[in-house]
Every structure is written in structure tokens, then in C-alpha cells.
């Protein structure tokens, strides 16, 4: 009986640590990511005409 209590307590502690670490290092959703370099396709999404950028 003592071993079961120790196992249950350790499982709860490990589960709690996993939850806390998971919240701290949360990865952004793939839909929330912004590109590091603005290419011509992404410029069109932002309303920038890429042909104007090359002329100046």
C-alpha cells in the first residue's frame, strides 16, 4: 500500500512538471508565425506591390 501511494504521488508530480514546462515553452501555432524575410508573395499579403520595391 505504501508503494502505491508513493507511485501515485510521483506520477502527480511528474505530470504537474510536464504541464508547467509545456506552458512555459509553448510553441506558436503555425498560423501565427510571421516570416523572417519578406518575399514577394508575403509582400502581396501585406498590401505591398513588389514591383514598386524593385524600382526604387
Beta strands, then each sheet from edge to edge (+ up, - down):
end
